[in-house]
Amino acid sequence: DFISDADSVSGNSGSPVFDAQRDLVGLNFDRNRQGLDRVFTFTDRQARNISVSSTAILHTLRAYRCRAVLAELKANG
């Protein structure tokens, strides 16, 4: 997992997280308490989103031998 100061609101869980090179690096799944009330105002001083790393997702899919999902993602399983 990793944190970022991305601007997200309720309902953004599962949204992709990209790096500056536009590579998928994870999926957003939670945020800190301060993020719950920033539906209309964004501040990078308190905004913290929690995301799961795409590397960890692939590792888990391989460990559980989810070959069909890996094939769909075009990830070598």
C-alpha positions in Angstrom: 0.0 0.0 0.0 1.0 3.6 -0.5 -0.4 7.1 0.2 -0.8 10.1 -2.0 -2.4 13.5 -1.9 -4.7 12.8 -4.9 -8.0 14.6 -4.9 -10.8 12.0 -4.5 -14.3 11.8 -3.0 -16.6 9.1 -1.9 -17.2 6.6 -4.7 -13.7 6.7 -6.0 -12.6 3.4 -4.5 -11.2 1.2 -7.2 -10.1 4.1 -9.3 -6.7 3.7 -11.0 -3.7 5.6 -9.8 -1.1 6.7 -12.4 2.4 8.0 -12.1 3.8 11.0 -14.0 4.7 8.6 -16.9 1.0 7.5 -17.1 1.8 4.0 -15.9 -0.7 2.3 -13.7 0.8 2.0 -10.2 -2.2 1.1 -8.0 -5.9 1.3 -7.2 -7.4 3.8 -4.7 -9.3 2.2 -1.9 -9.5 4.5 1.2 -8.5 7.9 2.6 -7.9 9.6 5.9 -10.6 11.1 8.1 -9.8 14.6 6.9 -10.6 13.5 3.4 -14.2 12.6 4.3 -15.3 16.3 4.4 -13.4 17.7 1.5 -16.1 17.0 -1.1 -16.0 20.7 -2.2 -12.5 21.8 -1.1 -9.1 20.2 -1.8 -6.1 20.8 0.3 -2.8 18.9 -0.3 -1.8 19.6 3.4 -4.3 17.1 4.7 -5.4 15.0 1.8 -4.2 11.4 2.0 -5.5 8.6 -0.2 -4.5 5.0 0.4 -3.9 2.8 -2.6 -2.9 -0.8 -3.1 0.1 -1.3 -5.4 -0.5 -2.8 -8.8 2.6 -4.9 -8.2 1.0 -6.3 -5.0 -2.2 -7.1 -6.9 -0.3 -9.0 -9.6 1.7 -10.9 -7.0 -1.5 -12.0 -5.2 -3.2 -13.0 -8.4 -0.1 -15.2 -9.3 0.1 -16.6 -5.8 -3.6 -17.7 -6.0 -3.1 -18.9 -9.6 -5.8 -16.7 -11.0 -4.6 -17.4 -14.6 -7.8 -16.3 -16.3 -7.7 -12.9 -14.6 -4.0 -12.6 -15.3 -4.6 -13.5 -19.0 -7.3 -10.9 -19.2 -4.9 -8.3 -17.8 -2.3 -9.6 -20.2 0.1 -10.2 -17.3 2.3 -13.3 -17.5 0.9 -15.7 -14.9 
